[in-house]
Amino acid sequence: MADKESGARLHVRVTPGAPRNEVMSYVEGVLKVKVAAPPVKGQANKELISFLADILGVRKNQISILKGETSRDKVLAIEGVTEQELKSRLTAQGRLV
């Protein structure tokens, strides 16, 4: 995505039920994330959005799931940031190598 109004798209592979929330890696365009919440009644999705909002410095309502609501593989929309800003924020926090 080129502008902030449309936001960035982020491909995520989620592992629910982990001991704690953490970003594992960013490989071949996919951010691998572990979340502590179980995959029951959307709990893992809520936890994922909350966790990513915290580490990216955006509000939770700026993140939405475009694809993969019930899958481990998801495509998220992050409003208000470009893809370059998204990668910069993850890198600045030591989240990407």
Secondary structure, 3 states (H helix, E strand, C coil): CCCCCCCEEEEEEEECCCCCCEEEEEECCEEEEECCCCCCCCHHHHHHHHHHHHHHCCCHHHEEEEECCCCCEEEEEECCCCHHHHHHHHHHCCCCC
